[in-house]
């Protein structure tokens, strides 16, 4: 599985889906650039989401809000005080990680193996453990593994408390050394030598000010040097607060603060939604699996505003609709699932939350969350800004069976059902889902095919003259121009390769159709259309190619609109 994922990443780099950002300068950890094919795939996924949630409905509008977000907005939403992850440091490797994503302890014949990069590091770590981290405990080294001899292991409870590891000691009669065990270890080495967890704010802070804030930091520190570190920090924060801004950690808050303006300008009322796509930023400590977790990412978010008595209905509705979208575009629907959050996973204001997860090569990972957020966000911004987000309903009607609208006029702050999808993770999931390797036999390496949904495919069609002779050029360009007029990314593949190898080149990047202009085309203006997944070919007049491909692209695309 790991080798298959490496093959996919190699394909992405080699064919122009993903590049390491600033690679000529050594690269930037966790940052990626999307090449010519990657930007098309990402755009096609985004457009599919936008069509489904905005263009195919009459109750959703779009918005595009600022990335730079002022301090009061994120203070009101709770992000300034509470948008944190618990982090733990390993005393041995100095790695920092999230405990909720870390594995549990692995034992080997009752003892703890610590995996090191090489034999020299194994000896250094053994010395560090015996002299500083846990003096006197019994250890041994075998190759690249440091073995900790365990006397007794007590597993923690469901809250991760009351677990402990008791070690054997080198000398008899020594008091046994114990360390706390909370149910996790350092992910790469299995080391149990960890600090206590502590909160770490995930937002990128910057300053919107023509004057360099560092001067004010220095001056404030000098003026308060007789005070404690914490008091100096608090004073500095207060001095910088007027110019402090953040790169938004989510797109949702921009929707909430514009709620009243959208209602007023679009003459709408609940139930209705506001959709937004755009970049968000989180200061992730552990960056992993390519574009799965990065500090800069794109979100596809829908905030759907409803009356309080209808929120449970719409939570169930959007939970089903979003899962249906994923399955509709998947090669392997069995690799997608929904997972309902337990009560201790949800925010205090949420009454329901369901993740869509995909089975990546390393395990299940979240690609989208659907949550019933209640009226928390609009209420917080009402309290902190003085804005009026109340909706007046003079005569609530029973619009949905099973709900209980109040009698008579009512005023309420709408509840929100949110769908939040990570575009980068969606792209990676659909790439993994579409990646197939076909054995050719005869000792040849396997052939790669990306069986992407045609609506997602970066290149919709490749037009190929049979040879490089100039007599094919005119008809080749006619076919290509007829497809480009439809807004479909179409390339002319005129390399001096055999036609079969050119087909295979486009199979590898997911191109669903290849059109070949051959000698018969010069006689009757017919061309062949080859299908990527079946390799079947059919002959049509070149003017029919646009219609044939258009019909294939629209198969299964919101057929319910035609009912």
C-alpha positions in Angstrom: 0.0 0.0 0.0 2.8 2.4 0.9 4.6 1.6 -2.4 1.4 2.3 -4.3 1.0 5.7 -2.6 4.7 6.5 -3.5 3.9 5.6 -7.1 1.0 8.0 -7.1 3.0 10.8 -5.6 5.7 10.2 -8.2 3.1 10.4 -11.0 1.8 13.7 -9.5 5.3 15.2 -9.6 6.3 13.7 -12.9 3.1 14.7 -14.8 2.4 18.1 -13.4 -0.2 17.7 -10.6 1.9 18.7 -7.6 5.2 20.5 -7.1 7.1 21.1 -3.9 6.8 24.8 -3.3 10.1 26.8 -3.8 11.9 23.5 -4.6 14.9 25.3 -6.2 15.5 26.9 -2.8 15.2 23.6 -0.9 11.4 23.6 -0.6 9.1 24.8 2.1 7.9 22.2 4.6 4.2 21.5 4.1 3.8 23.8 1.1 2.9 22.6 -2.3 2.2 24.3 -5.7 -0.4 22.9 -8.1 0.9 22.3 -11.6 -1.0 22.6 -14.8 -2.9 19.3 -14.3 -3.3 19.8 -10.5 -4.9 23.2 -10.9 -7.4 21.8 -13.4 -8.3 18.8 -11.2 -8.8 21.1 -8.2 -10.8 23.6 -10.2 -13.1 20.8 -11.5 -13.8 19.4 -8.0 -14.6 22.9 -6.8 -16.8 23.6 -9.8 -18.7 20.3 -9.3 -19.3 21.3 -5.6 -20.4 24.9 -6.6 -22.8 23.7 -9.3 -24.4 21.2 -6.9 -24.8 23.7 -4.1 -25.4 27.0 -5.8 -26.4 26.7 -9.5 -28.7 23.7 -9.2 -30.6 25.2 -6.3 -32.7 28.3 -5.7 -32.0 28.6 -1.9 -28.2 29.1 -1.9 -26.1 32.1 -2.8 -22.4 32.6 -2.9 -20.0 35.0 -1.2 -16.2 35.7 -1.2 -14.9 37.2 2.0 -11.6 38.6 3.1 -8.8 36.3 4.2 -7.4 38.9 6.6 -9.7 38.9 9.6 -9.7 41.5 12.4 -9.2 40.5 16.0 -12.8 41.3 17.2 -14.3 38.8 14.7 -12.2 35.9 16.0 -12.4 37.0 19.6 -16.2 36.8 19.3 -16.2 33.4 17.6 -13.9 32.0 20.3 -11.0 31.3 18.1 -8.6 33.7 19.9 -9.1 32.0 23.2 -10.0 28.5 22.3 -8.8 27.6 18.8 -6.0 25.4 20.1 -4.6 21.9 19.8 -3.1 20.0 22.7 0.5 19.3 21.8 3.1 17.0 23.4 6.9 17.0 23.1 9.0 13.9 23.1 11.9 14.3 25.5 14.0 11.9 23.4 13.4 12.9 19.8 12.3 16.5 20.5 9.4 15.9 18.1 6.1 17.8 18.8 2.8 16.1 18.0 -0.9 16.0 18.7 -1.7 13.3 21.2 -5.2 12.6 19.7 -3.5 11.5 16.5 -0.7 9.5 18.1 -0.6 5.6 18.3 -0.7 3.6 21.4 2.3 1.8 22.9 3.7 -1.2 21.1 5.2 -4.0 23.3 7.7 -6.6 22.3 7.7 -9.6 24.6 6.5 -7.4 27.4 9.1 -4.7 26.8 9.1 -1.4 24.9 11.2 -1.2 21.7 12.3 2.3 20.7 13.1 2.6 17.0 16.0 4.8 16.1 17.4 5.9 12.7 20.7 4.1 13.0 23.0 2.1 15.4 24.9 5.2 16.5 21.7 7.0 17.4 20.5 3.9 19.4 23.6 4.1 21.6 23.3 7.9 22.1 19.6 7.5 23.0 20.4 4.7 25.4 22.9 6.9 27.2 20.5 9.9 27.3 17.7 7.7 28.8 20.0 6.1 31.5 21.7 9.3 32.5 19.1 12.0 32.2 15.6 11.0 31.2 15.1 7.9 33.5 18.3 7.3 35.5 18.9 3.8 36.6 16.4 1.9 34.5 17.4 -1.3 32.7 17.9 -0.9 28.9 19.5 -2.9 26.1 20.4 -2.2 22.5 19.9 -4.5 19.5 20.9 -3.0 16.2 18.9 0.1 15.7 16.4 -0.7 18.6 16.7 0.5 22.2 14.7 -1.9 24.5 13.2 -0.6 27.7 12.6 -3.4 30.2 9.2 -3.1 31.8 8.2 -4.4 35.2 4.5 -3.4 35.0 2.2 -1.6 32.6 -1.0 0.0 33.7 -3.4 1.0 30.9 -5.1 4.4 31.2 -8.8 4.8 31.6 -11.1 6.2 28.8 -10.0 9.7 29.6 -6.4 8.8 29.3 -5.7 9.1 33.0 -4.2 6.9 35.7 -2.0 4.9 33.2 1.7 4.3 34.1 4.8 2.4 33.1 7.0 0.9 35.8 10.5 0.0 34.7 12.9 -2.7 35.8 16.0 -1.2 37.4 19.7 -2.0 36.7 20.5 -2.7 40.4 18.5 -4.8 42.7 16.9 -2.9 45.6 16.6 0.4 43.7 13.2 2.1 43.9 11.4 1.4 40.6 11.1 4.4 38.2 7.5 5.1 37.0 6.3 7.5 34.3 2.8 8.4 33.3 1.2 6.8 30.3 -1.8 8.5 28.7 -2.4 6.0 26.0 -0.1 7.3 23.3 3.6 7.4 22.3 5.8 9.4 19.9 4.5 8.3 16.5 7.7 7.4 14.7 9.8 5.9 17.5 7.4 4.4 20.1 9.0 6.5 22.7 7.0 6.9 26.0 9.1 9.7 27.3 6.8 12.7 26.8 6.0 16.0 28.3 2.5 16.9 29.6 0.1 18.1 26.9 -0.4 21.9 26.6 -2.5 24.1 24.3 -1.1 25.7 21.2 -2.9 28.3 19.2 -3.4 27.3 15.6 -3.9 30.8 14.0 -1.4 32.8 12.0 -1.2 36.3 13.5 0.1 39.3 11.7 -0.2 43.1 11.9 -1.9 45.6 9.7 0.2 48.6 10.4 2.6 50.7 8.4 4.9 50.9 11.4 7.0 47.8 12.2 5.5 46.4 15.4 8.8 45.0 16.6 9.9 48.4 17.7 6.9 48.6 20.0 7.5 45.1 21.3 11.1 46.1 22.2 10.0 49.4 23.9 7.2 47.7 25.8 9.6 45.0 27.0 12.2 47.5 28.2 9.6 49.6 30.0 8.3 46.6 31.9 11.5 44.6 32.4 11.0 44.5 36.2 7.7 42.5 35.8 7.1 38.8 35.2 7.3 37.2 31.8 3.5 36.7 31.7 2.8 40.3 32.6 5.2 41.5 29.9 3.5 39.2 27.4 0.0 40.5 28.3 1.2 44.1 28.1 2.7 43.5 24.7 -0.5 41.9 23.4 -2.5 44.8 24.6 -0.2 47.4 22.9 -0.4 45.5 19.6 -4.1 44.6 19.7 -5.3 47.6 17.6 -3.2 46.5 14.6 -3.5 42.7 15.2 -5.2 40.7 12.4 -5.2 37.0 11.6 -5.2 34.9 8.4 -8.6 33.3 8.7 -8.6 29.7 10.2 -11.9 29.0 8.4 -14.1 30.6 5.8 -17.3 30.3 8.0 -16.8 33.5 10.1 -16.8 35.7 7.0 -20.3 34.2 6.1 -21.7 34.8 9.6 -20.6 38.5 9.9 -22.2 39.2 6.4 -25.5 37.4 7.3 -27.6 40.5 7.7 -26.3 42.1 4.5 -27.0 38.9 2.4 -30.5 38.7 3.8 -31.2 42.4 3.1 -29.6 42.5 -0.4 -30.9 39.2 -1.7 -34.4 39.5 -0.1 -34.2 36.0 1.4 -35.0 34.3 4.6 -34.5 30.8 6.2 -34.2 28.2 5.0 -31.4 29.4 2.8 -27.6 28.9 2.5 -24.5 30.9 1.8 -21.7 29.1 0.1 -18.0 30.1 0.0 -14.8 28.6 -1.3 -11.4 29.9 -0.4 -8.2 29.5 1.4 -7.8 29.2 5.2 -4.6 28.9 7.3 -3.8 26.9 10.4 -0.4 26.7 12.1 -0.3 22.9 11.9 2.6 21.4 13.8 2.5 18.0 12.3 2.4 18.2 8.5 1.9 14.8 6.8 0.9 12.7 3.8 1.5 15.3 1.1 -1.5 17.7 0.8 -3.6 15.9 3.4 -2.5 18.2 6.2 -0.9 21.6 5.3 -0.8 25.0 6.9 -2.5 26.6 3.8 -5.6 24.8 2.4 -8.8 25.5 0.6 -12.3 24.9 2.0 -15.6 24.4 0.4 -18.1 25.5 3.0 -21.9 25.9 3.1 -23.7 27.6 6.0 -27.4 26.7 5.8 -29.6 28.9 8.0 -32.8 27.4 9.3 -35.5 28.0 11.9 -34.7 26.3 15.2 -37.5 23.8 15.0 -36.2 22.6 11.6 -32.5 22.2 12.4 -32.7 18.5 13.1 -34.4 17.9 9.8 -31.9 19.9 7.7 -28.9 18.3 9.5 -30.2 14.9 8.4 -30.9 16.2 4.9 -27.4 17.7 4.4 -25.7 14.7 6.0 -27.3 12.6 3.3 -26.8 15.0 0.4 -23.1 15.5 1.0 -22.4 11.8 1.4 -24.3 11.1 -1.8 -22.0 13.6 -3.7 -18.9 11.7 -2.6 -20.2 8.3 -3.6 -21.4 9.6 -6.9 -17.9 10.6 -8.0 -16.0 7.6 -6.5 -14.5 4.6 -8.3 -14.6 2.6 -5.0 -17.6 3.8 -2.9 -16.7 1.2 -0.3 -13.7 3.3 0.6 -15.9 6.1 1.9 -17.9 6.1 5.1 -19.7 8.3 7.5 -18.8 8.5 11.2 -21.0 10.2 13.8 -19.1 12.1 16.5 -19.5 11.1 20.1 -20.7 13.7 22.6 -17.1 14.4 23.9 -15.8 15.1 20.4 -18.3 17.8 19.6 -18.1 21.5 20.4 -20.3 22.5 23.4 -22.8 24.3 21.1 -23.2 21.5 18.5 -26.1 19.1 18.6 -24.8 16.8 15.9 -21.7 16.2 13.8 -20.9 13.6 11.1 -17.6 13.2 9.3 -17.2 11.8 5.8 -14.0 9.7 5.9 -11.9 8.1 3.1 -9.7 5.1 3.5 -6.3 6.5 2.5 -3.3 4.3 2.2 -2.4 5.1 5.8 -5.9 4.6 7.2 -9.2 6.4 7.5 -9.0 10.2 7.3 -11.6 13.0 7.4 -12.5 14.8 4.2 -15.6 16.6 5.2 -17.7 17.4 8.3 -21.4 18.2 8.5 -22.5 19.8 11.8 -25.6 21.2 13.4 -24.0 24.3 15.0 -27.1 25.7 16.6 -27.2 29.5 16.7 -23.9 29.9 18.6 -22.0 31.8 15.9 -24.7 34.4 15.1 -25.5 34.8 18.8 -21.8 35.5 19.6 -21.5 38.1 16.8 -24.8 39.7 17.9 -23.5 40.1 21.5 -20.1 41.4 20.5 -21.0 43.7 17.6 -24.5 44.9 18.4 -25.7 43.7 15.0 -29.3 42.4 14.7 -29.4 38.9 13.2 -32.9 38.1 14.3 -35.5 36.9 11.9 -39.2 37.8 12.3 -41.7 35.2 11.2 -45.3 36.5 11.6 -47.0 33.3 10.8 -44.8 30.1 11.1 -46.1 27.4 8.9 -45.7 23.6 9.1 -43.4 23.2 6.1 -41.8 19.9 7.2 -43.6 16.9 8.6 -42.5 16.0 12.1 -41.5 19.5 13.1 -43.4 21.7 15.6 -43.4 25.4 14.6 -44.5 27.8 17.3 -47.9 29.5 17.1 -48.2 33.1 16.3 -45.5 35.7 15.5 -42.0 34.6 16.5 -38.5 36.2 16.5 -35.5 33.9 16.4 -31.7 33.8 15.6 -31.4 31.2 12.9 -29.6 27.9 13.6 -26.9 26.8 11.2 -26.2 23.5 9.5 -22.7 23.6 8.2 -21.0 21.5 5.5 -17.2 22.0 5.5 -15.1 20.1 2.9 -11.3 20.3 2.5 -10.6 20.8 -1.2 -7.0 19.6 -0.9 -8.0 16.5 0.9 -10.8 15.9 -1.6 -8.3 16.1 -4.4 -6.0 13.6 -2.7 -8.8 11.2 -1.9 -10.1 11.2 -5.5 -6.5 10.7 -6.8 -6.0 7.7 -4.5 -9.5 6.4 -5.4 -8.8 6.7 -9.1 -5.2 5.4 -9.2 -5.0 1.9 -10.8 -2.0 -0.1 -11.8 -2.4 -2.6 -14.6 0.0 -5.5 -14.9 1.5 -5.7 -18.4 3.3 -9.0 -17.9 6.6 -10.0 -19.6 8.6 -8.4 -16.8 7.3 -4.9 -17.7 6.4 -2.5 -14.9 2.7 -1.9 -14.2 0.9 0.7 -16.3 -0.8 3.6 -14.4 -4.4 4.6 -15.1 -6.2 7.4 -13.3 -9.9 6.5 -13.6 -11.1 9.9 -12.5 -14.8 10.8 -12.9 -14.8 12.5 -16.3 -16.2 15.7 -14.7 -13.0 15.9 -12.6 -10.5 14.9 -15.3 -8.0 17.7 -15.9 -7.9 17.1 -19.6 -11.3 16.3 -21.0 -10.1 15.2 -24.5 -6.8 14.7 -26.4 -6.9 15.1 -30.1 -4.3 13.1 -31.9 -3.2 13.2 -35.5 -2.1 9.7 -36.5 1.2 11.0 -37.7 3.0 14.3 -37.8 2.2 14.9 -41.5 0.8 18.4 -42.1 -2.3 17.2 -44.0 -3.8 16.1 -40.6 -3.3 19.6 -39.0 -6.5 21.3 -40.3 -9.0 18.7 -39.1 -7.1 18.2 -35.9 -7.4 21.9 -35.0 -11.1 22.0 -36.1 -11.9 19.2 -33.6 -9.8 20.8 -30.8 -11.4 24.2 -31.3 -15.0 22.8 -31.3 -14.3 21.3 -27.8 -12.5 24.3 -26.4 -15.5 26.4 -27.2 -17.4 24.4 -24.6 -14.9 25.3 -21.9 -13.3 21.8 -21.9 -9.5 21.6 -21.5 -8.5 20.0 -24.7 -4.9 19.3 -25.9 -3.5 18.3 -29.2 -1.2 15.4 -28.7 1.2 15.4 -31.7 4.3 13.9 -30.2 6.3 11.5 -32.4 5.1 8.4 -30.5 3.1 5.5 -31.6 -0.7 6.1 -31.1 -0.9 3.4 -28.5 1.8 5.0 -26.3 0.0 8.3 -26.7 -3.2 6.7 -25.4 -1.3 5.3 -22.4 0.2 8.7 -21.6 -3.3 10.1 -21.3 -4.7 7.1 -19.4 -2.0 8.0 -16.8 -3.4 11.5 -16.2 -7.0 10.5 -16.4 -8.0 11.9 -19.8 -11.4 10.1 -20.5 -11.4 10.4 -24.3 -8.9 10.5 -27.1 -9.9 11.5 -30.6 -7.7 10.3 -33.5 -7.5 11.9 -36.9 -6.3 9.3 -39.4 -6.2 8.7 -43.2 -9.9 7.8 -43.3 -10.6 11.2 -41.7 -9.1 12.9 -44.7 -11.6 11.1 -46.9 -14.9 11.3 -45.0 -14.2 13.7 -42.0 -14.9 10.9 -39.5 -12.7 10.4 -36.5 -12.3 7.7 -33.8 -13.2 8.4 -30.1 -11.4 6.1 -27.7 -12.8 5.5 -24.1 -10.2 5.5 -21.3 -11.8 2.9 -19.1 -13.0 0.4 -21.7 -10.4 1.1 -24.5 -13.4 0.8 -26.9 -13.4 3.0 -30.0 -16.2 4.3 -32.2 -16.2 6.3 -35.3 -18.2 9.5 -35.7 -18.2 12.6 -37.9 -15.9 15.2 -36.4 -18.9 17.6 -35.9 -20.5 15.0 -33.6 -17.6 14.7 -31.2 -18.7 17.7 -29.2 -22.2 16.2 -28.7 -20.9 12.7 -27.9 -18.5 14.0 -25.2 -21.0 16.5 -23.8 -23.6 13.7 -23.3 -21.1 11.5 -21.6 -20.0 14.3 -19.3 -23.6 15.0 -18.2 -24.4 11.4 -17.4 -25.7 11.2 -13.8 -25.2 15.0 -13.3 -28.2 16.1 -11.3 -30.7 14.0 -13.3 -33.4 14.9 -10.7 -33.5 18.4 -12.2 -35.1 16.9 -15.3 -37.9 15.2 -13.4 
